Amino acid sequence: MVRQPLTPEQIEAGRRLGALLRHARADRDLAEVAGAAGISPETLRKIETGRLPSPGFGTIVRLGEALDVPVQELAATWLGSDVPLEALS
């Protein structure tokens, strides 16, 4: 199966999501949060920097739980109907 390239909108959505996750993680250790979410630190780093703009749903759910961020807030941010990216950077 060939994966379709991401659209500019999807890439921007990933950047918004990554910024929200970085903001929520604050001063918590990246490896600690990644471990709590059951993902590798490198995967979390890629999500936070927007290099993995469309992570799996289960990954997002586990990150939300690890960071105490409701899935609805994560979804709203990805969709662009929440906090602007500049406010999180």
Secondary structure, DSSP 8 states (H G I E B T S, - for coil): -------HHHHHHHHHHHHHHHHHHTTS-HHHHHHHHTS-HHHHHHHHHTSS-S--HHHHHHHHHHHT--HHHHHHHHHTSSS-HHHH-
